[in-house]
């Protein structure tokens, strides 16, 4: 019985991860996520939270460092469509087109 429950839990997390990756892959810039902060995909609901930040990228040796870039730390919570706590929380980064 426990093995069956574990298999279901793993399958749910895999599906939830696919939803979260799809949400992040579906946009190029953070502003696009601000316009769609939640949604539904099949048996799943998702919610997005953005946290603005600045990123400093490294430069190859002998080259000047680029200017800091405005980015958003993006957190995607994926829940079952019928409610409840998140099954998965996924974090990624997206650049802003212009500083927020």
N, CA and C atoms as an extended XYZ file, in Angstrom:
300
Properties=species:S:1:pos:R:3:atomname:S:1:resname:S:1:resid:I:1 pbc="F F F"
N         0.818       -1.194        0.000 N   UNK     1
C         0.000        0.000        0.000 CA  UNK     1
C         0.867        1.266        0.000 C   UNK     1
N         1.895        1.246        0.846 N   UNK     2
C         2.775        2.430        0.940 CA  UNK     2
C         3.502        2.655       -0.379 C   UNK     2
N         3.939        1.603       -1.031 N   UNK     3
C         4.624        1.740       -2.323 CA  UNK     3
C         3.709        2.356       -3.366 C   UNK     3
N         2.442        1.964       -3.380 N   UNK     4
C         1.480        2.549       -4.320 CA  UNK     4
C         1.292        4.029       -4.048 C   UNK     4
N         1.177        4.411       -2.774 N   UNK     5
C         1.030        5.829       -2.416 CA  UNK     5
C         2.269        6.611       -2.831 C   UNK     5
N         3.446        6.037       -2.617 N   UNK     6
C         4.682        6.710       -3.022 CA  UNK     6
C         4.736        6.902       -4.534 C   UNK     6
N         4.304        5.903       -5.289 N   UNK     7
C         4.309        6.005       -6.748 CA  UNK     7
C         3.368        7.112       -7.212 C   UNK     7
N         2.202        7.222       -6.582 N   UNK     8
C         1.251        8.287       -6.931 CA  UNK     8
C         1.852        9.649       -6.587 C   UNK     8
N         2.473        9.765       -5.423 N   UNK     9
C         3.083       11.027       -5.014 CA  UNK     9
C         4.180       11.441       -5.987 C   UNK     9
N         5.009       10.520       -6.397 N   UNK    10
C         6.080       10.822       -7.354 CA  UNK    10
C         5.482       11.255       -8.683 C   UNK    10
N         4.467       10.561       -9.154 N   UNK    11
C         3.828       10.920      -10.425 CA  UNK    11
C         3.211       12.313      -10.346 C   UNK    11
N         2.565       12.655       -9.235 N   UNK    12
C         1.990       13.989       -9.067 CA  UNK    12
C         3.077       15.054       -9.112 C   UNK    12
N         4.189       14.811       -8.456 N   UNK    13
C         5.283       15.792       -8.448 CA  UNK    13
C         5.885       15.954       -9.840 C   UNK    13
N         5.978       14.866      -10.588 N   UNK    14
C         6.484       14.951      -11.959 CA  UNK    14
C         5.542       15.802      -12.808 C   UNK    14
N         4.240       15.550      -12.708 N   UNK    15
C         3.272       16.344      -13.469 CA  UNK    15
C         3.309       17.815      -13.051 C   UNK    15
N         3.376       18.066      -11.745 N   UNK    16
C         3.433       19.442      -11.250 CA  UNK    16
C         4.701       20.142      -11.740 C   UNK    16
N         5.822       19.424      -11.781 N   UNK    17
C         7.074       20.011      -12.288 CA  UNK    17
C         6.945       20.361      -13.770 C   UNK    17
N         6.257       19.519      -14.528 N   UNK    18
C         6.058       19.815      -15.947 CA  UNK    18
C         5.215       21.083      -16.123 C   UNK    18
N         4.206       21.256      -15.276 N   UNK    19
C         3.386       22.475      -15.335 CA  UNK    19
C         4.241       23.691      -15.005 C   UNK    19
N         5.024       23.619      -13.933 N   UNK    20
C         5.858       24.756      -13.534 CA  UNK    20
C         6.873       25.105      -14.623 C   UNK    20
N         7.520       24.113      -15.190 N   UNK    21
C         8.487       24.366      -16.265 CA  UNK    21
C         7.809       24.979      -17.476 C   UNK    21
N         6.604       24.528      -17.769 N   UNK    22
C         5.857       25.069      -18.903 CA  UNK    22
C         5.516       26.541      -18.684 C   UNK    22
N         5.127       26.889      -17.472 N   UNK    23
C         4.807       28.285      -17.158 CA  UNK    23
C         6.040       29.155      -17.370 C   UNK    23
N         7.181       28.717      -16.860 N   UNK    24
C         8.412       29.499      -17.008 CA  UNK    24
C         8.898       29.547      -18.451 C   UNK    24
N         8.776       28.446      -19.157 N   UNK    25
C         9.255       28.388      -20.543 CA  UNK    25
C         8.345       29.149      -21.497 C   UNK    25
N         7.112       29.402      -21.081 N   UNK    26
C         6.148       30.054      -21.955 CA  UNK    26
C         6.332       31.544      -22.110 C   UNK    26
N         7.240       32.132      -21.349 N   UNK    27
C         7.471       33.579      -21.435 CA  UNK    27
C         8.969       33.853      -21.512 C   UNK    27
N         9.290       34.987      -22.104 N   UNK    28
C        10.687       35.377      -22.201 CA  UNK    28
C        11.056       36.383      -21.114 C   UNK    28
N        10.125       37.300      -20.824 N   UNK    29
C        10.412       38.378      -19.872 CA  UNK    29
C         9.484       38.321      -18.662 C   UNK    29
N         9.976       38.848      -17.539 N   UNK    30
C         9.217       38.844      -16.287 CA  UNK    30
C         7.901       39.598      -16.420 C   UNK    30
N         7.870       40.668      -17.211 N   UNK    31
C         6.633       41.440      -17.360 CA  UNK    31
C         5.483       40.570      -17.862 C   UNK    31
N         5.801       39.605      -18.693 N   UNK    32
C         4.763       38.725      -19.231 CA  UNK    32
C         4.129       37.881      -18.121 C   UNK    32
N         4.912       37.502      -17.127 N   UNK    33
C         4.369       36.735      -16.007 CA  UNK    33
C         3.529       37.607      -15.087 C   UNK    33
N         3.861       38.897      -15.006 N   UNK    34
C         3.079       39.805      -14.172 CA  UNK    34
C         1.651       39.910      -14.698 C   UNK    34
N         1.470       39.737      -16.002 N   UNK    35
C         0.144       39.825      -16.612 CA  UNK    35
C        -0.652       38.533      -16.495 C   UNK    35
N        -0.008       37.452      -16.119 N   UNK    36
C        -0.708       36.168      -15.948 CA  UNK    36
C        -0.212       35.506      -14.675 C   UNK    36
N        -0.602       36.057      -13.553 N   UNK    37
C        -0.066       35.613      -12.273 CA  UNK    37
C        -0.647       34.287      -11.785 C   UNK    37
N        -1.688       33.790      -12.457 N   UNK    38
C        -2.219       32.478      -12.092 CA  UNK    38
C        -2.938       31.877      -13.293 C   UNK    38
N        -3.136       30.575      -13.214 N   UNK    39
C        -3.802       29.908      -14.322 CA  UNK    39
C        -4.099       28.467      -13.989 C   UNK    39
N        -4.594       27.765      -14.989 N   UNK    40
C        -4.971       26.366      -14.818 CA  UNK    40
C        -4.449       25.583      -16.015 C   UNK    40
N        -3.958       24.386      -15.747 N   UNK    41
C        -3.476       23.485      -16.790 CA  UNK    41
C        -3.953       22.080      -16.451 C   UNK    41
N        -5.010       21.637      -17.119 N   UNK    42
C        -5.540       20.306      -16.848 CA  UNK    42
C        -6.005       20.184      -15.409 C   UNK    42
N        -5.458       19.222      -14.689 N   UNK    43
C        -5.852       18.971      -13.302 CA  UNK    43
C        -5.074       19.830      -12.309 C   UNK    43
N        -4.366       20.838      -12.814 N   UNK    44
C        -3.481       21.637      -11.959 CA  UNK    44
C        -3.811       23.122      -12.042 C   UNK    44
N        -3.605       23.810      -10.926 N   UNK    45
C        -3.643       25.271      -10.870 CA  UNK    45
C        -2.229       25.737      -10.562 C   UNK    45
N        -1.863       26.912      -11.043 N   UNK    46
C        -0.559       27.453      -10.713 CA  UNK    46
C        -0.690       28.927      -10.367 C   UNK    46
N         0.258       29.407       -9.579 N   UNK    47
C         0.303       30.812       -9.139 CA  UNK    47
C         1.762       31.255       -9.208 C   UNK    47
N         1.971       32.464       -9.715 N   UNK    48
C         3.321       32.992       -9.887 CA  UNK    48
C         3.531       34.189       -8.964 C   UNK    48
N         4.701       34.249       -8.337 N   UNK    49
C         5.110       35.401       -7.537 CA  UNK    49
C         6.438       35.893       -8.086 C   UNK    49
N         6.557       37.209       -8.270 N   UNK    50
C         7.791       37.812       -8.778 CA  UNK    50
C         8.451       38.632       -7.681 C   UNK    50
N         9.756       38.515       -7.586 N   UNK    51
C        10.532       39.322       -6.650 CA  UNK    51
C        11.640       39.999       -7.448 C   UNK    51
N        11.514       41.321       -7.706 N   UNK    52
C        12.532       42.029       -8.486 CA  UNK    52
C        13.898       41.990       -7.799 C   UNK    52
N        14.930       41.948       -8.613 N   UNK    53
C        16.299       41.901       -8.118 CA  UNK    53
C        17.225       42.425       -9.210 C   UNK    53
N        18.484       42.556       -8.900 N   UNK    54
C        19.498       42.932       -9.888 CA  UNK    54
C        20.520       41.805       -9.946 C   UNK    54
N        20.948       41.474      -11.152 N   UNK    55
C        21.943       40.421      -11.345 CA  UNK    55
C        23.196       41.026      -11.968 C   UNK    55
N        24.333       40.645      -11.453 N   UNK    56
C        25.608       41.079      -12.017 CA  UNK    56
C        26.250       39.873      -12.675 C   UNK    56
N        26.416       39.922      -13.977 N   UNK    57
C        27.000       38.818      -14.712 CA  UNK    57
C        28.507       38.980      -14.788 C   UNK    57
N        29.207       37.884      -14.789 N   UNK    58
C        30.657       37.902      -14.919 CA  UNK    58
C        31.070       38.138      -16.362 C   UNK    58
N        32.304       38.539      -16.539 N   UNK    59
C        32.843       38.782      -17.878 CA  UNK    59
C        34.060       37.887      -18.093 C   UNK    59
N        34.322       37.547      -19.344 N   UNK    60
C        35.533       36.774      -19.622 CA  UNK    60
C        36.770       37.586      -19.226 C   UNK    60
N        37.869       36.910      -18.925 N   UNK    61
C        39.096       37.629      -18.556 CA  UNK    61
C        39.487       38.653      -19.630 C   UNK    61
N        39.872       39.841      -19.168 N   UNK    62
C        40.312       40.886      -20.081 CA  UNK    62
C        39.194       41.742      -20.646 C   UNK    62
N        37.956       41.440      -20.302 N   UNK    63
C        36.825       42.236      -20.794 CA  UNK    63
C        36.154       42.923      -19.616 C   UNK    63
N        35.556       44.091      -19.861 N   UNK    64
C        34.870       44.783      -18.759 CA  UNK    64
C        33.590       44.050      -18.365 C   UNK    64
N        33.230       44.166      -17.108 N   UNK    65
C        31.988       43.543      -16.635 CA  UNK    65
C        30.794       44.283      -17.222 C   UNK    65
N        29.762       43.554      -17.621 N   UNK    66
C        28.564       44.209      -18.134 CA  UNK    66
C        27.806       44.918      -17.014 C   UNK    66
N        26.911       45.798      -17.390 N   UNK    67
C        26.073       46.499      -16.412 CA  UNK    67
C        25.157       45.496      -15.716 C   UNK    67
N        24.805       45.754      -14.447 N   UNK    68
C        23.833       44.884      -13.773 CA  UNK    68
C        22.524       44.867      -14.560 C   UNK    68
N        21.812       43.767      -14.497 N   UNK    69
C        20.562       43.612      -15.229 CA  UNK    69
C        19.407       43.380      -14.260 C   UNK    69
N        18.279       44.022      -14.540 N   UNK    70
C        17.072       43.823      -13.742 CA  UNK    70
C        16.503       42.439      -14.062 C   UNK    70
N        16.290       41.648      -13.026 N   UNK    71
C        15.732       40.309      -13.176 CA  UNK    71
C        14.653       40.114      -12.115 C   UNK    71
N        13.882       39.068      -12.283 N   UNK    72
C        12.880       38.703      -11.283 CA  UNK    72
C        13.129       37.270      -10.847 C   UNK    72
N        13.111       37.070       -9.558 N   UNK    73
C        13.100       35.713       -9.027 CA  UNK    73
C        11.641       35.274       -9.120 C   UNK    73
N        11.398       34.222       -9.862 N   UNK    74
C        10.043       33.767      -10.141 CA  UNK    74
C         9.784       32.485       -9.353 C   UNK    74
N         8.729       32.503       -8.546 N   UNK    75
C         8.322       31.321       -7.801 CA  UNK    75
C         6.976       30.859       -8.344 C   UNK    75
N         6.909       29.610       -8.770 N   UNK    76
C         5.676       29.030       -9.294 CA  UNK    76
C         5.191       27.984       -8.298 C   UNK    76
N         4.006       28.216       -7.733 N   UNK    77
C         3.356       27.242       -6.859 CA  UNK    77
C         2.370       26.458       -7.709 C   UNK    77
N         2.433       25.133       -7.649 N   UNK    78
C         1.521       24.283       -8.421 CA  UNK    78
C         0.691       23.469       -7.432 C   UNK    78
N        -0.645       23.618       -7.563 N   UNK    79
C        -1.594       22.927       -6.702 CA  UNK    79
C        -2.550       22.103       -7.558 C   UNK    79
N        -3.218       21.165       -6.943 N   UNK    80
C        -4.289       20.451       -7.640 CA  UNK    80
C        -5.402       21.453       -7.945 C   UNK    80
N        -6.099       21.247       -9.037 N   UNK    81
C        -7.155       22.182       -9.450 CA  UNK    81
C        -8.283       22.261       -8.428 C   UNK    81
N        -8.486       21.198       -7.673 N   UNK    82
C        -9.569       21.199       -6.688 CA  UNK    82
C        -9.169       21.830       -5.363 C   UNK    82
N        -7.963       22.418       -5.294 N   UNK    83
C        -7.539       23.147       -4.101 CA  UNK    83
C        -6.483       22.408       -3.308 C   UNK    83
N        -6.155       23.009       -2.185 N   UNK    84
C        -5.168       22.412       -1.300 CA  UNK    84
C        -3.822       23.119       -1.368 C   UNK    84
N        -2.905       22.580       -0.607 N   UNK    85
C        -1.552       23.120       -0.527 CA  UNK    85
C        -0.776       22.822       -1.813 C   UNK    85
N         0.264       23.619       -2.101 N   UNK    86
C         1.082       23.335       -3.289 CA  UNK    86
C         1.703       21.938       -3.226 C   UNK    86
N         1.660       21.258       -4.358 N   UNK    87
C         2.320       19.965       -4.508 CA  UNK    87
C         3.796       20.204       -4.800 C   UNK    87
N         4.077       21.340       -5.463 N   UNK    88
C         5.444       21.651       -5.866 CA  UNK    88
C         5.634       23.169       -5.895 C   UNK    88
N         6.783       23.623       -5.461 N   UNK    89
C         7.170       25.033       -5.569 CA  UNK    89
C         8.456       25.062       -6.378 C   UNK    89
N         8.443       25.783       -7.498 N   UNK    90
C         9.569       25.823       -8.437 CA  UNK    90
C        10.049       27.257       -8.520 C   UNK    90
N        11.350       27.463       -8.483 N   UNK    91
C        11.917       28.808       -8.557 CA  UNK    91
C        12.835       28.923       -9.763 C   UNK    91
N        12.732       30.044      -10.458 N   UNK    92
C        13.587       30.328      -11.607 CA  UNK    92
C        13.813       31.824      -11.714 C   UNK    92
N        14.479       32.238      -12.761 N   UNK    93
C        14.806       33.663      -12.972 CA  UNK    93
C        14.386       34.068      -14.375 C   UNK    93
N        13.867       35.288      -14.495 N   UNK    94
C        13.524       35.859      -15.789 CA  UNK    94
C        14.006       37.298      -15.815 C   UNK    94
N        14.558       37.738      -16.951 N   UNK    95
C        14.988       39.139      -17.059 CA  UNK    95
C        13.782       40.039      -17.293 C   UNK    95
N        13.954       41.299      -16.914 N   UNK    96
C        12.963       42.331      -17.256 CA  UNK    96
C        13.396       42.961      -18.567 C   UNK    96
N        12.422       43.347      -19.395 N   UNK    97
C        12.710       44.116      -20.593 CA  UNK    97
C        13.284       45.473      -20.202 C   UNK    97
N        12.649       46.083      -19.206 N   UNK    98
C        13.099       47.369      -18.649 CA  UNK    98
C        13.018       47.238      -17.128 C   UNK    98
N        13.839       47.988      -16.428 N   UNK    99
C        13.866       47.900      -14.969 CA  UNK    99
C        12.475       48.180      -14.404 C   UNK    99
N        12.047       47.401      -13.404 N   UNK   100
C        10.707       47.598      -12.828 CA  UNK   100
C        10.611       48.886      -12.039 C   UNK   100
